[in-house]
């Protein structure tokens, strides 16, 4: 599992040495010359960013806030809601904002990672002046690689990790060896371990120091994916991989790059100069670029799998419409594939590559989405420490506040790049926030209207005892979100077909704020009026797939007697229409209608046998 986590979880942060130091120094080098104090200061900032943001904040503290093994912003939100309730506005908004900004990171990371690796072709003397290394063909190569990456996602995280894990181990060992080879170029670089040089650099560079800090943050992008992917591999394997391999390798590599620049301070005058690739001997350059290309493809995997996990949580928590979710492993329950999200991410990534066309341009857009998501994580973590863990106020303040301050500083630094491309993830994140807010608001309106026009199920069957409809053989299962009121499909069946089955089951599936519900706690079976009418309330976690046949199998084990071969499933299908008299503006009505049409068919989502489904339609205005 630790090997698999290296391949999936650490791909993003593991490829940061490709561009983090280079982009940071380009802001400080005057006339292309990087001074000793600037190089040591920037490398010190990189090292301490890894220590504070990744090691202390995420690996040591936030990964403790797992929701029964699951991580990520929405998992943290669900954990906070267990004590504060779903209606808590600040908790809900922090979760939605963090999730939306994570999606922004999910489209930028593949674009910048693959582009930065393909740009390594410009470092090969024999081809750097040919058409192969031209900007146009580098973009084409990157597009082809990215399309292939998204095309293999359907094979599942486990199979991808089995292939990617060993490659990333080789990658991190290579980073460490190259770093060790060049630290001797100028041993003064070891002063970077002293945080004084990081503080001195910021204090003496004014606004330039803040701009550099925005680029330094590129070194820790991927930390939020580390937390989001926790459900795929577990906390301990991820921690072990970071402390034993990933963190030491990154630190050694940044030290090696810094020492190499101290030895050649004028090299930064060439905008195409890459201290990362310059560490490799000439004979190793081509295979090193090929390895970097593989590593950046793997880097994209970290945020893609994180986006899959986040989307499943959002669907189960009611923040997005039902989407198709495919489980790709029989042994690891957290490994999933969402085709709609996969292809939407691919389109977003390709648009970015074609629009920005270089990793340096994309670096300006990178960071602000990640800092926003990390800030949301820190806010939610503070709430969890106080309300869920019961920490004293002073303890929560002393531990969490420094992380919030650091996140705010990084967020402010990245805001300076707003008009240079940082607006892209903010626009994308804002759109997602509007979509989630619209879906939650519209769903509440639809639910309240249906509940207002509904009839308590117990009252309905007491009325039917006095005026018996025609009874037909078999069992009817009616799915409803409200177990207390009669399902609309049942009322329509009585109204139009004027029949009632011999046995009727009112089935409600509730998604809890926990990722997994044990089998013995998943269902509750109770009779209504008589043994001929039964209510089943099924409880599933937000990481579990709600499979109706499996729920009915559990009900039979609990004593419910019926013949599955003579069972029909009745579903209500809503046709939603916009109305100016509803609780939302007309534009939001139309957005909600669009999202409802995107939703996966209930038959597929609940895994109901298609030949036994009867759908009863109704119209609802929002």
GIHUFEN-V379482 format. One record per residue. D_CENTER is the distance of its C-alpha to the mean C-alpha in whole Angstrom. Layout:
D_CENTER, D_CENTER
This chain:
20, 20, 21, 18, 16, 17, 17, 13, 12, 14, 15, 13, 15, 18, 19, 19, 23, 23, 23, 23, 26, 28, 26, 27, 31, 31, 31, 34, 36, 39, 41, 39, 40, 37, 40, 39, 38, 35, 34, 34, 33, 30, 29, 30, 27, 25, 26, 25, 22, 21, 23, 22, 18, 17, 20, 21, 18, 15, 17, 20, 19, 16, 15, 18, 16, 15, 15, 17, 15, 12, 10, 7, 8, 9, 10, 12, 13, 15, 16, 18, 19, 21, 24, 23, 23, 21, 23, 22, 21, 20, 18, 16, 16, 14, 12, 12, 12, 9, 7, 9, 9, 6, 6, 10, 9, 7, 11, 13, 12, 14, 16, 18, 17, 19, 22, 23, 24, 26, 27, 29, 31, 33, 34, 36, 40, 41, 38, 37, 40, 39, 37, 35, 34, 34, 31, 31, 31, 28, 26, 27, 26, 23, 22, 24, 22, 18, 20, 21, 17, 16, 19, 18, 15, 17, 19, 16, 14, 17, 20, 18, 17, 21, 22, 19, 20, 24, 23, 21, 24, 26, 24, 24, 28, 29, 27, 29, 32, 32, 32, 34, 37, 36, 36, 40, 41, 41, 40, 40, 36, 36, 37, 33, 32, 34, 32, 35, 35, 31, 33, 36, 34, 32, 35, 38, 35, 35, 32, 32, 31, 28, 27, 27, 25, 22, 23, 23, 19, 18, 19, 16, 13, 11, 12, 8, 7, 10, 9, 6, 8, 11, 11, 12, 15, 16, 17, 20, 19, 17, 19, 22, 20, 20, 23, 25, 24, 21, 22, 26, 26, 24, 26, 29, 28, 28, 31, 33, 31, 33, 36, 36, 36, 39, 41, 41, 40, 41, 38, 36, 38, 37, 34, 33, 34, 31, 31, 29, 31, 34, 34, 34, 38, 39, 39, 36, 34, 34, 32, 30, 29, 28, 26, 24, 23, 22, 20, 18, 17, 16, 14, 12, 11, 9, 6, 7, 7, 4, 3, 6, 6, 4, 7, 9, 9, 10, 12, 14, 14, 16, 14, 14, 16, 17, 15, 16, 15, 16, 17, 18, 19, 22, 22, 18, 17, 13, 13, 12, 13, 12, 15, 14, 11, 12, 15, 14, 11, 15, 17, 15, 15, 19, 20, 19, 21, 24, 24, 23, 25, 25, 22, 25, 24, 20, 20, 21, 18, 16, 15, 16, 12, 11, 14, 13, 10, 12, 15, 13, 12, 16, 17, 16, 17, 20, 21, 20, 22, 25, 25, 23, 25, 28, 28, 31, 30, 31, 29, 26, 27, 28, 25, 22, 24, 25, 21, 21, 24, 22, 19, 21, 23, 21, 19, 23, 24, 21, 22, 25, 24, 23, 26, 25, 22, 19, 20, 18, 14, 16, 17, 14, 12, 16, 16, 13, 14, 17, 16, 15, 18, 20, 19, 19, 22, 24, 23, 25, 28, 28, 28, 31, 33, 33, 34, 36, 38, 38, 40, 40, 40, 42, 45, 44, 45, 48, 49, 49, 51, 54, 54, 52, 51, 51, 50, 48, 48, 44, 41, 39, 35, 34, 30, 29, 27, 30, 32, 35, 36, 37, 34, 35, 36, 38, 40, 40, 41, 44, 45, 45, 46, 48, 47, 45, 45, 46, 43, 40, 37, 35, 31, 28, 25, 23, 19, 19, 17, 17, 15, 18, 22, 25, 27, 30, 28, 27, 30, 32, 35, 38, 41, 42, 46, 46, 45, 45, 42, 39, 36, 33, 30, 27, 24, 21, 18, 14, 13, 17, 18, 21, 24, 27, 29, 28, 28, 32, 33, 32, 34, 37, 37, 37, 41, 40, 42, 41, 42, 38, 40, 42, 39, 37, 34, 34, 31, 31, 30, 30, 31, 30, 32, 31, 34, 35, 36, 33, 31, 29, 30, 30, 28, 25, 27, 27, 23, 23, 25, 23, 20, 22, 23, 20, 19, 20, 24, 24, 26, 24, 21, 23, 25, 28, 31, 32, 35, 36, 34, 36, 34, 36, 35, 35, 34, 33, 33, 30
